[in-house]
Amino acid sequence: MQPIALSPRGVDIPMAELAKVAAALTRQLMGDLQRCWGVAGVVSPFADAAEAPGGAWQILVVPDAAGRGGMHSVPQHIDEPVIAIVQYQPNTMWSLAASHEAIEMLLDPLGASFRDGPDPRGSGKRVRFLMEVCDPCQSFGCAYALDGVWVSDFVLPSFYQVSGGTAPYTLKNNVLSPLSVTADGVLSWQEPDSGDWHQLDAAGFKGPVHQSDVLGALAGINWRGAFDRRSGDYPGHLVTDAELRKHKARIAAVAKRERAAEAKRQAALEKFCKANGL
């Protein structure tokens, strides 16, 4: 079970907020992700990344990702951590990006894992999909809440199969057919014979992008980071103000349920203490 440290760097985040997000991410990784993909992790909050124990991977929460959002490190030695960067957004759902990165770093710690499947364009060829399991359903409307914390939906193994795969294709059934994407989702793959890269988003197919262009963007980072950054900086998946306005009622409903649940928990605690003379 992989330990993951969630730490602010250059930004003040209340420890209570960090702890709440870390607990929700742990619940997701130990429950939903382990059940579906067979991998798990434990996320712990730290005021400083240097306080994390040896062997812990790192999610650094920064005030400005400066085009490096979501990028995973490429460890040069076995004892070096995998590192992801998340941009902090006060009073917004920054936990969604942290969940996205935690899931993908566990399934593909070096950003270089692939899963074979049929060409989405219907060529009949087999292609190699980058293991970015949150990307096809990364729309904010696909997020779900755990203990009042927003976390990312992710695709299931059935997503990569056209024949033999059965629904659901994401944990929360946000994608209704294999190898498809939501409004803000994206799917990336490589043709093994030519090495060219392609993407699918809500607007349709994009590519090809020649392998040499992607390699030129590597600059010491992984395939995932290179492909995202080949044409410029990549901020990582952030929740926009427009998305927050659109889903204001949904956020308020979740907050109301969480307040009610917290009140019940506190009442149960007080009842126990009173009954036991504490």
Secondary structure in CASP SS format (residue, H / E / C, confidence):
PFRMAT SS
TARGET T0000
AUTHOR 0000-0000-0000
METHOD secondary structure of the structure
MODEL  1
M C 1.00
Q E 1.00
P E 1.00
I E 1.00
A E 1.00
L E 1.00
S E 1.00
P E 1.00
R C 1.00
G C 1.00
V C 1.00
D C 1.00
I C 1.00
P C 1.00
M H 1.00
A H 1.00
E H 1.00
L H 1.00
A H 1.00
K H 1.00
V H 1.00
A H 1.00
A H 1.00
A H 1.00
L H 1.00
T H 1.00
R H 1.00
Q H 1.00
L H 1.00
M H 1.00
G H 1.00
D H 1.00
L H 1.00
Q H 1.00
R H 1.00
C H 1.00
W H 1.00
G C 1.00
V C 1.00
A C 1.00
G E 1.00
V E 1.00
V E 1.00
S E 1.00
P E 1.00
F C 1.00
A C 1.00
D C 1.00
A H 1.00
A H 1.00
E H 1.00
A C 1.00
P C 1.00
G C 1.00
G C 1.00
A C 1.00
W E 1.00
Q E 1.00
I E 1.00
L E 1.00
V E 1.00
V E 1.00
P C 1.00
D C 1.00
A C 1.00
A C 1.00
G C 1.00
R E 1.00
G C 1.00
G C 1.00
M C 1.00
H C 1.00
S C 1.00
V C 1.00
P C 1.00
Q C 1.00
H C 1.00
I C 1.00
D C 1.00
E C 1.00
P C 1.00
V C 1.00
I E 1.00
A E 1.00
I E 1.00
V E 1.00
Q E 1.00
Y C 1.00
Q C 1.00
P C 1.00
N C 1.00
T C 1.00
M C 1.00
W H 1.00
S H 1.00
L H 1.00
A H 1.00
A H 1.00
S H 1.00
H H 1.00
E H 1.00
A H 1.00
I H 1.00
E H 1.00
M H 1.00
L H 1.00
L H 1.00
D C 1.00
P C 1.00
L C 1.00
G C 1.00
A C 1.00
S C 1.00
F E 1.00
R E 1.00
D E 1.00
G E 1.00
P E 1.00
D C 1.00
P C 1.00
R C 1.00
G C 1.00
S C 1.00
G C 1.00
K C 1.00
R E 1.00
V E 1.00
R E 1.00
F E 1.00
L E 1.00
M C 1.00
E C 1.00
V C 1.00
C C 1.00
D H 1.00
P H 1.00
C H 1.00
Q C 1.00
S C 1.00
F H 1.00
G H 1.00
C H 1.00
A C 1.00
Y E 1.00
A E 1.00
L E 1.00
D C 1.00
G C 1.00
V E 1.00
W E 1.00
V E 1.00
S C 1.00
D C 1.00
F C 1.00
V E 1.00
L C 1.00
P H 1.00
S H 1.00
F H 1.00
Y H 1.00
Q C 1.00
V C 1.00
S C 1.00
G C 1.00
G C 1.00
T C 1.00
A C 1.00
P C 1.00
Y C 1.00
T E 1.00
L C 1.00
K C 1.00
N C 1.00
N C 1.00
V C 1.00
L C 1.00
S C 1.00
P C 1.00
L C 1.00
S C 1.00
V C 1.00
T C 1.00
A C 1.00
D C 1.00
G C 1.00
V E 1.00
L E 1.00
S E 1.00
W E 1.00
Q E 1.00
E C 1.00
P C 1.00
D C 1.00
S C 1.00
G C 1.00
D C 1.00
W E 1.00
H E 1.00
Q E 1.00
L E 1.00
D E 1.00
A C 1.00
A C 1.00
G E 1.00
F E 1.00
K E 1.00
G E 1.00
P E 1.00
V E 1.00
H C 1.00
Q H 1.00
S H 1.00
D H 1.00
V H 1.00
L H 1.00
G H 1.00
A H 1.00
L H 1.00
A C 1.00
G C 1.00
I C 1.00
N C 1.00
W H 1.00
R H 1.00
G H 1.00
A H 1.00
F H 1.00
D H 1.00
R C 1.00
R C 1.00
S C 1.00
G C 1.00
D C 1.00
Y E 1.00
P C 1.00
G C 1.00
H C 1.00
L C 1.00
V C 1.00
T C 1.00
D H 1.00
A H 1.00
E H 1.00
L H 1.00
R H 1.00
K H 1.00
H C 1.00
K H 1.00
A H 1.00
R H 1.00
I H 1.00
A H 1.00
A H 1.00
V H 1.00
A H 1.00
K H 1.00
R H 1.00
E H 1.00
R H 1.00
A H 1.00
A H 1.00
E H 1.00
A H 1.00
K H 1.00
R H 1.00
Q H 1.00
A H 1.00
A H 1.00
L H 1.00
E H 1.00
K H 1.00
F H 1.00
C H 1.00
K H 1.00
A H 1.00
N C 1.00
G C 1.00
L C 1.00
END
